[in-house]
Amino acid sequence: MKRKQSISQIRWDLALRYRLIETIAWWEGRLTTGHLMQSFGISRQQASKDINTYLNEHAPKNLTYDRHLKGYKPTKGFQPLFIDGSASAYLHLLDQNRVRAPHIEGLALAYAHTEVLQVPDRSIRPEVLRPILQACREGLRLESEYVSLANPEVEIRVMAPHTLVFTGMRWHVRAYCEKNREYRDFVLSRFRGEPDLMDTSEHTREQDEAWNTPVTVLIEPDARLSPAQKAIIEVDFGMVDGQLPVETRGALVQYVLQRFGIDPNTVQANAAAQQLQVGNLQALKGWLYS
């Protein structure tokens, strides 16, 4: 019997195909070789081989061929190995294919029935991003021109970046700032010129206390809502016992609240407009901006 290959050892391109197999089978209920052919530009023979390899080497009990559907459908015991089973993976896949649709004939996905709000990309130049990425990888200091709302005039900043973060609206880099002598967030679109790489920094990700501190944010319905209204919000967000625990980092607490539309300093007069609140706000005070 052939030994199963560890998921961590699977080639990147194959893992992408297996993710598509599971996503389409689980959310559409019917997978064909056409899905793989159209998404990856491969032959029918290769697509069939990928599906058989997925079944024989990884998940033999996940799919069964249905002659009436003329495709594979998920079994009752379907257990995804390459996706987390959430709807977001499928919905994003729909949008990606919707964008590609004008350039590809015969897409099988239901992209025509979806629309995702497209937030304009902020101006991030490759001349800025390349050295920042290198500094993150190699633990280097860099010197760059930077502007902020507090200091709109260009000033020179020396920093030691360690991680890029996307908040849902913009990209920033987490870095040690030598001017302020602390770890801060720098918005990528606010860099000016081209950063210059310097020597190795002693201020690494391991020294960033806020980054390395796990924090749980408890999201719950606004206390002013009626029980029936609260029940709706609980289902909307998949809450259990009236709360949704969101695991994050101390450095990212502020952004978590922003994603849920919560301003910790302001409460809207209309509870139906507010909808959500933080159940452990006092415990988070140390991680919030003043």
SULVENCOR-V986188 format. One record per helix or strand of 3 or more residues. SS is the DSSP state (H for helix, E for strand). FROM is the first residue (numbers start at 0). LEN is the number of residues. If there is no record, write none. Layout:
BEGIN
[[SS,FROM,LEN] [SS,FROM,LEN]]
END
This chain:
BEGIN
[[H,6,3] [H,11,17] [H,32,8] [H,43,14] [E,62,4] [E,70,4] [H,86,17] [H,110,3] [H,125,13] [E,139,7] [E,154,12] [E,170,7] [E,181,6] [H,187,3] [E,190,10] [H,204,3] [H,208,4] [E,213,8] [H,226,10] [E,242,7] [H,249,10] [H,270,4] [E,275,3] [H,280,7]]
END
